[in-house]
Amino acid sequence: MGRIVDRKRAVFCLVVVAMGYFWTNFHRQSMAVLAPYLIEEMGITTSQVGTLGSIMFYIYGLTQIPFGLIADKYGSKRIIEVCMVSMVIGTYIFGHAENYTQLMIGRLITGFAVSGIYVPSLSMIRGWFDIRVYSTYLGIHMAVGNLGSVLSTTPFEILLSNFEIKTVYNAFAIAVLILSIASFFLYEEPRPKIKRTVEKTKDPKEKYFYFFLGAISMLGLIYNGARQAFQSLWGTTYYISVFNYSVRNASILMMLFSVGGIFFSPIAGRIADKSGRFSALIKMAIFTSIVWLIVGITPANSNYLITGLLAFLLGGANSSTMQNAFTTLGDYAKPHQRSLISAILNTLSFFGSAIFTQSLGIIFEGATMGHTTFLIVFAVFAVLILVASMIAMFAKTNLDKNLKPNLE
């Protein structure tokens, strides 16, 4: 299928939604750096900081399926417009907050806003570019989004060290305001009216697709759970506890983790367009498992450059793989259900983040956070990803015997 919009407009639209995803990633990851400043300047407790950090993930998980249903019925453009305007409001309120209640209001609005960017963008990008290079452009979208994760680390710390929180967030709000205005110029193909009476007769072979959806969702839960547990919380602790690095050096390694995602995402997309989306997904999953094992067995006295290279590879593998899960499901899903299917995968992926993060907290509370403990954890990550990949391969084999891709 060819492009349905001219190239210049398609690129403009891609930049707008990619920058929306940039701010989504920034807001999800920024609390790790922002927390000390909020505690010092506003006197809020560690528990309150934890609530401010977690509330966004809860909202994100709860809103994915409703947003998917709305996108399938009314279109994705409206959701992105509303969420971009909401992000401006939430960013401004959070930056000007003078107490915990105001911080929470700002965080709630921002949480709602960032929840409606990623899934609607997937279906819109599919309509702007030739389906044969869809994964490549989705990879570019992911790469720009990962720049937001980079901003949330050392660069954000530098900004907070030199400017007031209010000043920094004023600048962010202005940037998002410009982006929200641009979102009203996004193109979305008019949605055809679908007679739901046709849907009453179900194809018995659809069960193979739903089994495949379940297998891919399980892989997403494990994959994203391991990634977010490491990137959002336990990665810095790992580098400090095992290698005895300073907080600044540990944060630089976490920045390299995000940079890896920027570098690998377009490459993973290109590989998917050339060799097949599902094939690329499984290859990257196996590669990720190997990297987790290598990181786990890395000696505590290793050179900083070695740990930096491994952080880069780990971030690249973890941040670029699941985009091919979304595109693979999109190839088999009915056109009017693609946003909902993507939302289901995204919801379970973020539930995985909560499960893995909390589970590791329980494990670390009862064990010494040393090299051996992290080696066991990373080995479990690797094994779970491999097992989930094998189940997905089995489901895909059955799917291909009964259903053909729907490349619309």
NUPA-791942 format. One line per 10 residues: number of its first residue (from 0); their letters; for each residue x, y, z of N, C-alpha, C. Coordinates in steps of 0.001 Angstrom, whole numbers, plus 500000, padded with zeros to 6 digits. Layout:
NUPA-791942
NUM = A = X Y Z X Y Z X Y Z  ...
This chain:
NUPA-791942
0 = MGRIVDRKRA = 500853 498796 500000 500000 500000 500000 500880 501243 500000  500625 502235 499127 501419 503439 499052 500997 504475 500073  501722 505585 500041 501383 506668 500964 500056 507281 500568  499310 507749 501560 498042 508415 501258 498175 509926 501471  499369 510413 501878 499647 511843 501983 501002 512098 501338  501254 513351 500914 502544 513654 500307 503653 513550 501352  504868 513376 500896 505991 513076 501785 506251 514186 502803  506199 515449 502367 506479 516553 503287 505479 516579 504442  504225 516388 504120 503203 516409 505174 503337 515188 506080  503697 514044 505483 503890 512836 506270 505027 513017 507264
10 = VFCLVVVAMG = 506129 513634 506811 507275 513868 507695 506894 514853 508802  506156 515900 508444 505691 516861 509457 504857 516159 510522  503926 515326 510084 503070 514606 511030 503890 513672 511913  504877 512998 511318 505738 512093 512085 506506 512851 513157  507023 514022 512807 507775 514836 513774 506879 515241 514942  505642 515614 514652 504722 516062 515708 504432 514931 516699  504051 513754 516191 503711 512663 517115 504955 512117 517798  506102 512151 517101 507346 511683 517721 507744 512597 518878  507564 513914 518707 507864 514837 519797 506863 514689 520939  505630 514314 520599 504667 514006 521655 505148 512826 522486
20 = YFWTNFHRQS = 505685 511808 521806 506223 510638 522511 507495 510992 523275  508258 511966 522771 509432 512503 523468 509035 512992 524863  507971 513807 524920 507532 514348 526215 506869 513287 527080  506268 512290 526443 505706 511165 527198 506806 510457 527983  507902 510124 527303 509012 509438 527964 509671 510308 529018  509778 511594 528734 510390 512486 529721 509596 512484 531022  508301 512671 530930 507475 512752 532135 507446 511424 532896  507506 510297 532177 507496 508996 532846 508772 508770 533652  509905 509290 533156 511197 508976 533774 511739 510094 534665  511149 511272 534646 511762 512457 535262 511759 512466 536790
30 = MAVLAPYLIE = 510866 511705 537432 510758 511781 538881 512025 511333 539611  512808 510437 539000 514032 509958 539649 514993 511108 539915  515109 512041 538970 515993 513196 539132 515307 514305 539920  514012 514458 539735 513274 515568 540352 513033 515362 541846  512966 514115 542283 512594 513798 543666 513399 514556 544726  514738 514553 544673 515504 515255 545717 515177 516744 545808  514906 517362 544679 514591 518791 544661 513226 519051 545291  512260 518180 545026 510933 518345 545619 510991 518150 547137  511768 517171 547575 511908 516908 549016 512559 518093 549710  513594 518646 549082 514335 519745 549692 513565 521062 549657
40 = EMGITTSQVG = 512962 521385 548518 512330 522689 548346 510906 522751 548887  510186 521623 548877 508785 521630 549309 508556 520840 550581  509549 520105 551014 509420 519361 552256 508470 518187 552206  508205 517648 550998 507322 516487 550919 508098 515231 551291  507397 514184 551664 508035 512965 552150 508419 512038 550995  509266 511060 551325 509666 510062 550327 508457 509278 549832  507547 508975 550742 506333 508255 550375 505497 509052 549379  505401 510353 549598 504639 511207 548687 505304 511272 547314  506643 511292 547303 507379 511269 546037 507075 509970 545288  507052 508861 546034 506743 507572 545415 505356 507565 544788
50 = TLGSIMFYIY = 504405 508200 545465 503044 508277 544924 503010 509128 543664  503732 510247 543690 503800 511103 542505 504398 510349 541317  505382 509491 541592 506015 508733 540523 505131 507621 539991  504437 506909 540877 503668 505738 540463 502311 506084 539858  501748 507241 540239 500395 507568 539798 500292 507626 538275  501385 508035 537616 501366 508131 536163 501256 506754 535511  501920 505761 536108 501869 504411 535548 500471 503802 535729  499840 504080 536871 498485 503579 537084 497520 504177 536060  497615 505491 535870 496740 506149 534899 497012 505609 533501  498277 505432 533194 498665 504943 531869 498036 503569 531603
60 = GLTQIPFGLI = 498160 502675 532578 497621 501336 532408 496110 501312 532289  495429 502150 533080 493967 502153 533101 493344 502794 531864  494091 503664 531198 493495 504415 530087 493782 503812 528713  494698 502847 528625 495098 502359 527305 493940 501738 526513  493197 500849 527129 492096 500203 526403 490983 501190 526058  490541 502064 526991 489545 503082 526592 490027 503967 525442  491295 504380 525493 491822 505199 524400 491849 504404 523094  492177 503120 523182 492188 502288 521990 490812 502166 521368  489788 501971 522201 488415 501873 521708 487968 503182 521060  488298 504302 521708 487918 505614 521172 488614 505869 519846
70 = ADKYGSKRII = 489918 505506 519772 490677 505721 518538 490091 504916 517390  489696 503661 517665 489127 502826 516617 487783 503347 516123  487013 503962 517022 485665 504413 516649 485645 505833 516096  486402 506739 516736 486312 508152 516363 487580 508694 515710  488667 507948 515769 489907 508426 515180 490943 508793 516235  492194 508768 515825 493312 509005 516746 493646 510490 516905  493390 511284 515875 493773 512693 515875 493147 513453 517035  491870 513196 517302 491185 513915 518390 491822 513606 519744  492183 512348 519944 492809 511963 521214 494128 512697 521398  494950 512726 520340 496250 513390 520436 496078 514878 520698
80 = EVCMVSMVIG = 495110 515506 520036 494868 516939 520251 494500 517224 521706  493556 516457 522236 493119 516652 523625 494267 516398 524598  495035 515350 524341 496120 514994 525259 497265 516000 525205  497552 516556 524035 498615 517554 523941 498232 518830 524692  496982 519255 524562 496522 520437 525307 496555 520147 526814  496141 518948 527194 496172 518551 528612 497597 518542 529150  498556 518151 528299 499948 518119 528744 500466 519530 529039  500033 520495 528245 500418 521892 528511 499912 522313 529887  498651 522027 530149 498029 522411 531426 498707 521701 532597  498907 520386 532459 499525 519617 533529 500949 520053 533807
90 = TYIFGHAENY = 501709 520321 532758 503096 520769 532917 503156 522106 533646  502286 523023 533260 502283 524358 533890 501894 524261 535366  500838 523496 535671 500384 523365 537065 501467 522717 537924  502105 521667 537409 503144 520985 538173 504318 521927 538436  504728 522677 537431 505863 523578 537599 505602 524713 538564  504347 525135 538696 503996 526254 539582 503420 525782 540921  503409 524482 541154 502839 523940 542388 503609 524432 543615  502862 524709 544683 503466 525174 545927 503264 524196 547072  502538 523105 546815 502334 522093 547847 502075 520740 547179  501954 519723 548018 501798 518359 547505 500505 518186 546708
100 = TQLMIGRLIT = 499426 518797 547164 498145 518666 546468 498231 519210 545050  498849 520362 544904 498991 520953 543578 499912 520117 542697  500961 519563 543294 501839 518666 542545 501058 517461 542023  500211 516898 542877 499440 515727 542501 498448 516050 541379  497813 517226 541460 496884 517636 540397 497621 517744 539062  498785 518395 539091 499578 518526 537871 500009 517185 537323  500400 516288 538225 500860 514958 537815 499709 514115 537253  498521 514256 537852 497351 513521 537365 496990 513951 535933  496971 515255 535712 496638 515759 534378 497700 515350 533366  498959 515457 533773 500051 515054 532878 499991 513557 532594
110 = GFAVSGIYVP = 499650 512765 533620 499525 511324 533437 498462 510971 532419  497323 511664 532512 496259 511471 531519 496759 511847 530130  497494 512953 530049 497955 513461 528751 498914 512502 528062  499913 512012 528779 500914 511153 528139 500347 509772 527808  499229 509417 528413 498627 508097 528168 498002 507977 526787  497682 509110 526163 496971 509069 524886 497810 509458 523691  499117 509273 523781 499989 509656 522678 500467 508448 521869  500985 507430 522547 501681 506343 521845 500763 505492 520966  499717 504913 521553 498848 504004 520788 498171 504713 519610  497572 505899 519790 496984 506585 518631 498016 506894 517543
120 = SLSMIRGWFD = 499256 507177 517958 500299 507487 516971 500588 506303 516071  500529 505085 516628 500848 503892 515843 499955 503764 514613  498652 503927 514820 497725 503777 513689 497858 504931 512703  498184 506116 513200 498317 507263 512301 499564 507133 511434  500679 506692 512015 501910 506510 511241 501692 505480 510142  500917 504448 510442 500624 503412 509451 499935 503991 508220  499170 505048 508406 498462 505656 507289 499263 506686 506517  500382 507141 507078 501167 508185 506416 502224 507640 505467  502669 506405 505707 503780 505869 504926 503427 504517 504308  504168 504157 503288 504006 502853 502653 504194 501763 503705
130 = IRVYSTYLGI = 503301 500771 503709 503333 499721 504719 504649 498949 504689  505320 498952 503520 506574 498212 503393 507717 498849 504170  507588 500129 504538 508625 500787 505333 508046 501301 506657  506903 500775 507022 506234 501207 508256 507134 501045 509478  507800 499902 509609 508633 499642 510779 509809 500610 510858  510339 500991 509697 511456 501945 509678 511042 503276 510280  509896 503780 509866 509436 505072 510381 508967 504966 511830  508438 503819 512202 508092 503617 513603 509361 503601 514449  510449 503049 513901 511732 503065 514599 512242 504474 514819  512058 505329 513819 512444 506737 513962 511606 507398 515058
140 = HMAVGNLGSV = 510321 507097 515059 509410 507603 516095 509892 507191 517481  510286 505918 517632 510780 505418 518915 512093 506092 519305  512965 506322 518321 514257 506948 518596 514084 508362 519146  513200 509132 518515 512928 510490 519005 512323 510431 520408  511435 509464 520619 510846 509307 521942 511892 509017 523007  512884 508203 522664 513938 507878 523625 514812 509076 523970  514819 510083 523113 515519 511327 523464 514890 511963 524704  513587 511762 524876 512920 512258 526084 513454 511590 527332  513769 510291 527229 514361 509577 528360 515751 510129 528669  516492 510499 527612 517815 511099 527809 517684 512437 528534
150 = LSTTPFEILL = 516726 513261 528092 516513 514564 528738 516203 514403 530221  515529 513314 530598 515105 513127 531988 516244 512728 532919  517438 512501 532387 518560 512070 533225 519497 513238 533507  520740 513136 533103 521753 514154 533415 521394 515547 532903  520884 515715 531660 520516 517062 531214 519473 517732 532113  518482 516964 532574 517455 517506 533457 518070 517906 534800  519008 517106 535285 519681 517420 536543 520460 518725 536425  521102 518929 535284 521857 520166 535057 520923 521365 535032  519773 521232 534375 518795 522325 534337 518309 522674 535738  517985 521662 536534 517484 521912 537888 518559 522491 538804
160 = SNFEIKTVYN = 519812 522201 538499 520909 522727 539312 521160 524206 539038  520703 524682 537871 520992 526053 537472 519759 526966 537416  518584 526371 537415 517367 527175 537323 516323 526667 538305  515359 527532 538648 514259 527117 539505 513353 526137 538752  512697 525280 539501 511784 524302 538892 510733 525026 538051  510222 526154 538576 509193 526912 537870 509695 527384 536511  510939 527868 536460 511504 528365 535208 511661 527243 534192  512162 526102 534657 512359 524951 533769 511028 524480 533190  510025 524359 534045 508727 523862 533578 507968 524893 532746  508247 526183 532939 507678 527193 532046 508175 526975 530620
170 = AFAIAVLILS = 509487 526711 530498 510073 526457 529179 509482 525193 528563  509312 524160 529386 508718 522914 528893 507279 523150 528423  506518 523922 529203 505113 524179 528862 504995 524931 527535  505903 525888 527308 505886 526638 526043 506183 525711 524867  507174 524819 525055 507527 523871 523987 506350 522951 523666  505667 522477 524699 504526 521582 524485 503345 522345 523888  503189 523630 524257 502124 524456 523686 502286 524570 522171  503513 524836 521726 503781 524916 520281 503445 523582 519615  503823 522492 520283 503560 521160 519746 502057 520864 519693  501331 521325 520715 499882 521080 520740 499175 521823 519606
180 = IASFFLYEEP = 499658 523026 519287 499090 523778 518154 499348 523012 516853  500573 522475 516735 500927 521711 515533 500069 520452 515392  499646 519880 516520 498872 518635 516475 497515 518820 515779  497003 520052 515752 495724 520300 515094 495847 520258 513565  497100 520205 513068 497332 520136 511630 497735 518733 511181  497615 517758 512079 497896 516374 511706 496860 515890 510691  497302 514996 509817 496369 514418 508842 495939 513036 509310  494656 512766 509205 494147 511427 509463 493145 511073 508388  493330 509900 507786 492432 509454 506734 491022 509322 507294  490010 509826 506559 488613 509684 507030 488291 508226 507313
190 = RPKIKRTVEK = 487643 507987 508426 487361 506618 508830 486110 506109 508122  486222 504940 507484 485042 504389 506800 483993 503942 507803  482740 504073 507418 481667 503610 508283 481527 502096 508140  481669 501398 509263 481641 499937 509251 480314 499452 509805  479641 498618 509064 478380 498057 509535 478660 496945 510525  478295 497180 511752 478599 496211 512793 477817 494907 512640  476770 494918 511792 476000 493685 511614 476856 492608 510962  477813 493032 510158 478705 492062 509511 479551 491348 510544  479842 492035 511656 480727 491491 512675 480093 490346 513455  478808 490153 513314 478154 489132 514132 478610 487726 513762
200 = TKDPKEKYFY = 478999 487527 512475 479479 486216 512052 480986 486169 512249  481437 485438 513224 482854 485389 513549 483541 484244 512823  484743 484527 512366 485558 483505 511732 486156 482613 512821  485892 481310 512784 486422 480425 513829 487952 480429 513892  488575 480852 512788 490035 480878 512762 490613 482053 513544  489750 483010 513945 490220 484159 514706 490828 483754 516044  490456 482568 516551 491006 482107 517829 492515 482009 517770  493066 481740 516588 494516 481638 516450 495173 483013 516620  494451 484044 516156 494983 485397 516344 494984 485786 517818  493904 485445 518521 493822 485811 519933 494825 485029 520783
210 = FFLGAISMLG = 495132 483804 520383 496180 483048 521057 497534 483722 520823  497723 484180 519578 498964 484894 519247 499049 486212 520020  497920 486923 520122 497874 488160 520903 498259 487894 522351  497735 486799 522915 498081 486460 524287 499558 486154 524457  500134 485431 523470 501551 485080 523538 502432 486325 523434  502092 487208 522501 502870 488439 522330 502714 489349 523552  501513 489387 524116 501277 490216 525306 502085 489706 526495  502203 488393 526608 503020 487819 527675 504489 488201 527482  504956 488145 526234 506321 488570 525949 506500 490045 526291  505495 490862 525960 505567 492286 526267 505587 492552 527759
220 = LIYNGARQAF = 504773 491802 528500 504740 491954 529953 506112 491685 530567  506740 490598 530141 508058 490225 530675 509133 491190 530192  509119 491467 528889 510149 492297 528280 510138 493716 528842  508963 494327 528808 508862 495701 529300 508992 495758 530811  508525 494708 531495 508663 494666 532947 510112 494694 533372  510936 493867 532726 512365 493838 533041 513022 495180 532706  512656 495719 531550 513264 496982 531123 512923 498140 532062  511629 498309 532335 511208 499434 533163 511687 499293 534609  511716 498067 535118 512221 497861 536484 513662 498322 536583  514435 498054 535519 515844 498457 535514 515991 499954 535239
230 = QSLWGTTYYI = 515297 500440 534201 515486 501824 533780 514873 502828 534750  513698 502513 535277 512980 503482 536107 513457 503525 537555  514034 502422 538045 514359 502394 539467 515652 501664 539803  515770 500367 539423 516826 499535 539982 518150 499603 539239  518189 500206 538058 519435 500307 537309 520486 501124 538036  520081 502279 538515 521019 503131 539255 521519 502415 540505  520612 501742 541214 520989 500981 542409 521985 499883 542059  521792 499228 540924 522703 498169 540474 524115 498717 540295  524261 499830 539614 525588 500380 539352 526259 500903 540626  525466 501419 541542 526025 501910 542802 526397 500755 543727
240 = SVFNYSVRNA = 525517 499767 543844 525718 498660 544792 526797 497684 544331  526795 497348 543046 527722 496338 542530 529073 496931 542173  529081 498084 541511 530330 498665 541016 530856 499801 541883  530050 500206 542874 530446 501276 543785 530679 502609 543062  529865 502858 542036 529958 504121 541316 529236 505225 542079  529597 506466 541782 528891 507603 542364 527524 507738 541697  526660 508539 542315 525330 508763 541743 525445 509390 540360  526373 510329 540193 526541 510984 538888 527005 509989 537820  527995 509149 538159 528471 508161 537188 527398 507129 536859  526608 506769 537873 525509 505824 537631 524454 506446 536724
250 = SILMMLFSVG = 524172 507741 536911 523170 508418 536070 523656 508547 534630  524962 508693 534455 525517 508745 533095 525320 507405 532394  525514 506311 533128 525292 504989 532549 523827 504793 532168  522919 505303 532991 521498 505197 532660 521154 506071 531451  521902 507178 531288 521707 507994 530094 522166 507231 528857  523281 506479 528983 523755 505652 527877 522740 504565 527539  522038 504072 528559 520958 503101 528353 519912 503697 527408  519526 504936 527656 518532 505610 526811 519085 505910 525419  520356 506315 525362 520989 506597 524067 521006 505345 523195  521203 504177 523834 521169 502924 523089 519843 502729 522372
260 = GIFFSPIAGR = 518764 503118 523040 517443 503016 522420 517318 503922 521206  517911 505114 521273 517879 506046 520150 518613 505454 518955  519754 504836 519219 520584 504276 518153 519962 503026 517525  519410 502147 518357 518943 500854 517886 517553 500893 517252  516681 501818 517680 515288 501790 517216 515139 501882 515702  515800 502834 515022 515674 502867 513554 516262 501618 512897  517351 501092 513479 517980 499888 512923 517032 498702 513040  516410 498556 514212 515456 497454 514409 514286 497577 513446  513836 498795 513205 512745 499007 512254 513145 498640 510840  514360 499012 510442 514839 498698 509097 514990 497191 508911
270 = IADKSGRFSA = 515538 496528 509928 515681 495067 509870 514309 494407 509725  513323 494924 510449 511968 494361 510394 511370 494494 508995  511586 495650 508341 511049 495839 506996 511741 494944 505976  512998 494616 506229 513759 493799 505292 513547 492302 505512  513583 491859 506772 513557 490421 507061 512221 489932 507618  511296 490844 507896 510012 490457 508480 509914 490923 509917  508750 491443 510306 508593 492051 511629 508725 491021 512751  508052 489887 512603 508109 488888 513667 509507 488271 513767  510134 488038 512632 511496 487504 512631 512438 488444 513379  512294 489756 513122 513131 490742 513811 512838 490761 515310
280 = LIKMAIFTSI = 511568 490592 515661 511178 490571 517072 511878 489425 517811  511853 488227 517248 512451 487067 517903 513975 487188 517950  514576 487647 516864 516035 487814 516845 516490 488799 517915  515768 489913 518033 516125 490916 519037 515863 490411 520452  514831 489582 520614 514543 489008 521933 515683 488092 522383  516168 487271 521468 517291 486386 521786 518543 487208 522112  518772 488241 521308 519926 489124 521550 519819 489789 522918  518622 490236 523265 518408 490888 524563 518700 489926 525710  518246 488688 525579 518508 487688 526619 520006 487490 526827  520747 487440 525724 522199 487276 525805 522844 488463 526510
290 = VWLIVGITPA = 522376 489678 526177 522945 490882 526802 522644 490905 528300  521414 490506 528693 521087 490448 530121 522059 489523 530855  522366 488371 530250 523287 487412 530880 524702 487991 530975  525152 488653 529903 526494 489250 529908 526596 490331 530974  525551 491170 531069 525543 492219 532108 525587 491581 533486  524872 490483 533680 524836 489824 534978 526179 489260 535412  526958 488704 534467 528244 488078 534821 529416 489049 534756  529153 490310 534390 530231 491301 534323 530855 491495 535706  532180 491311 535846 532844 491450 537149 532666 492837 537757  532636 492895 539070 532421 494160 539767 533579 495138 539587
300 = NSNYLITGLL = 534747 494626 539220 535921 495493 539042 536153 495858 537578  535131 495720 536758 535251 496003 535325 535502 497482 535065  536136 497751 533935 536411 499116 533522 535102 499863 533259  535084 501149 533583 533873 501968 533410 533424 502005 531953  534383 501980 531018 534031 501986 529606 533290 500714 529209  533693 499589 529830 533020 498315 529540 531574 498346 530027  531373 498816 531263 530012 498885 531795 529175 499889 531000  529827 500939 530505 529121 501914 529678 528666 501314 528355  529534 500525 527724 529185 499866 526470 528038 498883 526678  528091 498135 527782 527025 497176 528074 525703 497882 528374
310 = AFLLGGANSS = 525773 499030 529055 524555 499814 529321 523939 500281 528006  524799 500699 527075 524349 501141 525751 523665 499995 524995  524291 498804 525005 523722 497647 524318 522427 497184 524979  522414 497194 526314 521228 496764 527045 520048 497691 526767  520300 498975 526778 519242 499942 526485 518763 499839 525058  519706 499643 524131 519336 499521 522730 518460 498313 522464  518857 497172 523021 518098 495942 522816 516719 496024 523466  516665 496543 524674 515404 496600 525413 514449 497657 524878  514976 498742 524332 514127 499854 523928 513615 499747 522502  514196 498857 521700 513845 498828 520280 513102 497570 519853
320 = TMQNAFTTLG = 513011 496573 520711 512477 495278 520292 510956 495250 520193  510265 495727 521229 508812 495561 521285 508060 496367 520234  508720 497343 519585 508047 498057 518508 507639 497083 517403  508428 496011 517225 508095 495012 516211 506943 494113 516648  506677 494047 517939 505495 493315 518421 504230 494065 518017  504248 495389 518177 503089 496200 517793 502819 496108 516292  503892 496175 515483 503690 496134 514034 503244 494753 513566  503751 493690 514198 503336 492331 513832 501851 492123 514114  501406 492541 515288 499985 492415 515614 499136 493246 514664  499628 494423 514315 498889 495289 513396 498705 494674 512023
330 = DYAKPHQRSL = 499671 493835 511614 499572 493189 510306 498438 492164 510249  498077 491586 511393 497054 490538 511420 495710 491027 511968  495716 492142 512689 494477 492641 513281 493579 493263 512214  492274 493265 512473 491341 493951 511584 491613 495450 511671  491552 496169 510544 491882 497601 510543 491158 498408 511607  489869 498099 511851 489106 498898 512801 489345 498459 514254  490253 497494 514466 490566 497036 515822 492041 497231 516190  492810 497831 515287 494255 497908 515511 494616 498714 516762  493943 499823 516977 494258 500642 518158 493932 499889 519443  492818 499171 519447 492442 498395 520627 493456 497286 520889
340 = ISAILNTLSF = 493874 496572 519844 494858 495497 520000 496169 496057 520539  496612 497193 519989 497845 497835 520477 497692 498259 521932  496504 498734 522294 496247 499169 523667 496325 498002 524644  495807 496829 524234 495867 495649 525101 497321 495266 525357  498133 495239 524285 499557 494923 524446 500248 495951 525330  499950 497225 525120 500586 498287 525903 500171 498221 527370  498904 497896 527628 498415 497783 529005 499148 496692 529760  499236 495508 529161 499912 494395 529832 501403 494672 530002  501996 495391 529050 503409 495743 529174 503652 496615 530397  502730 497551 530649 502918 498429 531798 502519 497765 533110
350 = FGSAIFTQSL = 501619 496808 533053 501375 496007 534250 502636 495214 534590  503344 494768 533552 504615 494081 533768 505614 494972 534472  505621 496251 534122 506521 497205 534779 506235 497277 536275  504954 497367 536615 504576 497448 538030 504929 496158 538774  504619 495004 538145 504868 493714 538787 506355 493493 539025  507176 493736 538006 508612 493498 538135 509260 494472 539107  508863 495743 539043 509458 496733 539936 509157 496417 541395  507901 496090 541676 507519 495771 543046 508137 494451 543509  508178 493463 542631 508745 492159 542986 510223 492274 543322  510942 493067 542554 512367 493249 542841 512567 493954 544175
360 = GIIFEGATMG = 511659 494877 544489 511755 495544 545788 511634 494552 546928  510720 493600 546811 510538 492572 547834 511778 491679 547912  512316 491309 546739 513503 490451 546699 514696 491151 547338  514902 492406 546965 516068 493131 547473 515956 493450 548959  514714 493539 549439 514521 493806 550867 514988 492619 551718  514877 491417 551169 515254 490225 551928 516594 489659 551540  517310 490320 550637 518616 489822 550197 519595 490975 550053  520875 490655 550079 521910 491658 549880 521952 492073 548416  521940 493378 548158 521949 493855 546786 523371 493829 546232  523921 492620 546131 525265 492445 545622 525277 491832 544237
370 = HTTFLIVFAV = 526478 491488 543786 526661 490970 542432 525868 489684 542191  525889 488768 543141 525209 487488 542973 523702 487659 542838  523125 488529 543663 521684 488756 543608 521257 489297 542252  522006 490279 541752 521652 490856 540451 521893 489859 539316  522921 489024 539444 523170 487997 538438 521977 487057 538328  521444 486628 539472 520278 485737 539473 519076 486432 538837  518857 487690 539211 517720 488448 538664 517828 488576 537150  519011 488954 536661 519186 489145 535221 519083 487818 534464  519550 486736 535083 519427 485417 534463 517958 485011 534350  517174 485328 535378 515734 485052 535331 515083 485868 534217
380 = FAVLILVASM = 515475 487137 534085 514973 487960 532979 515223 487260 531645  516468 486810 531444 516861 486191 530179 516051 484933 529888  515903 484082 530890 515173 482821 530704 513699 483084 530406  513097 484008 531140 511683 484317 530913 511445 484858 529507  512338 485704 529033 512197 486254 527683 512320 485148 526634  513258 484227 526831 513436 483126 525890 512213 482206 525868  511691 481885 527041 510504 481022 527117 509313 481700 526446  509102 482983 526736 507994 483719 526122 508169 483799 524606  509410 483910 524142 509677 483972 522705 509323 482648 522033  509642 481545 522675 509317 480230 522113 507802 480023 522025
390 = IAMFAKTNLD = 507088 480475 523057 505624 480368 523027 505064 481224 521888  505637 482419 521707 505191 483299 520622 505475 482675 519257  506610 482005 519115 506944 481341 517852 505938 480224 517549  505568 479471 518560 504580 478405 518389 503228 478994 517973  502833 480081 518627 501559 480727 518299 501580 481295 516885  502725 481849 516485 502842 482432 515143 502759 481342 514072  503339 480184 514337 503273 479072 513379 501826 478658 513137  501058 478527 514212 499634 478183 514078 498854 479290 513391  499219 480527 513682 498528 481661 513073 498724 481668 511564  499957 481453 511106 500247 481501 509678 499571 480375 508900
400 = KNLKPNLE = 499273 479283 509583 498587 478172 508926 497102 478462 508692  496577 479449 509415 495133 479673 509382 494702 481077 508951  495572 482060 509132 495210 483421 508764 496337 484084 507987  495976 484977 507073 496963 485737 506327 497006 487164 506862  498183 487831 506741 498280 489221 507200 497285 490119 506478  496814 491127 507182 495866 492088 506613 496612 493401 506431  497321 493547 505323 498214 494686 505114 497480 495871 504499  496567 496422 505287 495843 497621 504827 496357 498832 505567
